[in-house]
């Protein structure tokens, strides 16, 4: 599994989620996608708003998705639902 945060520099809630990503170990690889710099990838996963957190399988399939800010507990819950 992989945890992907779709974000934008102008998005205030994104900054909160980015801190959560940076300060926690979720037990899976994580990465951040700036939707302004990489507009094609959000389209692949039907991301229409930021912040959006997507849990991907090793094959790149969407296992779970959430739009809006989440803290560590919310992200942990998203990962549990994806497992």
Phi, psi and omega in degrees: 000157177219141180253121184240129176254119174266125190217173176215143181299332183273000185267113180296312178300331179299324181296324178293314181293323177300320177296319178298317178298316185289330188260005183224153174252115183265001177080005176223158176299143177233152173206162182241138178240120175278113186292339178282327181271333182230071186290342183286320184296317177301326179296326180297331185247016176059037178277121183244350182210157178236150359283144171231133178249128181238135173257121182251145173285172178295341177270358180089009178278145178284121178264328179199154181209141178218132175255130182119164182290140175224146172270187182302315182298319179294321178291320176301318179296319177300318178295320178297317180294331181281337185289000000 
